[in-house]
Amino acid sequence: MKIGIKYCGGCNSRYDRTKEVHKFIKRFPHHTYIYHVEEEICDICLLVCGCMTSCASSEGIAAKRFISLCTPQQFAAFTATFSKEESMPAKQQKRVLHLGDTAVMTKTFTTSDIQTFAKLTGDYGKLHTDSAFAAQYGFGKPVVHGILTGSLLSSIMGMTLPGDGTILMDETIHFTVPVYAGDTITATVTLQRVTEQKRWYIGELKGTCTNQDGTVVAEGTFHQMMMKTLFIVKNKE
């Protein structure tokens, strides 16, 4: 497991943060610990803060789980919890899904998100990156890339519903209203139907993204392959 460590600035530290981190690493030495957390994907990222202000930010960090630790007592509590998780059987338990299951996530997009996505994909289209150009041609300000908005739906499917072990087979998605920096988007995915094959299920999911005003900005239909070794699908009881 990759465990990221990110410290706060330490401007008002009430205890020895480094000592607590070293104690944790000594207790669980078989994991990989990462300090340059912006450069790798972590399973868990520990946000290590020196006081209850808890100012260490998770922005720009790719991790499945974030844990804020602000006191020695919180370190001790998390160490105990993590130890119990470690002692659980390693065998992957099948996840039970039901038709009609729904999962939701929310994100507020920033100008930095647009710039980072442009850099990652090479898509520097002016409607996304040039304020004057976007204003001149009727959008007022740069538009969030449609695929970046739609990626919220992909994140839900990969992480929550269906979750780990699923593979996207195809998608049909429509972008109905522009999304801008500062917009808060709520993405919702629902498992609508399932086709059973010999070794896997093919799940059909509906995805919808709405902005802070409740306006639908994107919607689509997705098909995910779900291995029978990882998933069980049932009707709603």
Buried (B, 14 or more C-beta within 10 A) or exposed (E): EBBBBBBBEBEEBEBEBEEBBEBBEEEBEEBEBBEEBEEBEBBBBBBBBBBEEBBBEBEEBEBEEBBBBBBBEBBBEBBEEBEEEEEEEEEEEEBEBEBEBEBBBEBEBBBEBBBEBBEEEEBEEEBBBBEEBBEEEEBEBBBBBBBBBBBBBBBBBBBBBBBEBBEBEEBEBEBEBBBBBEBEBBBBBBBBEBEEEEEBBBBBBBBBBBBEEEEEBBBBBBBBBBBBEBBEBEEEE
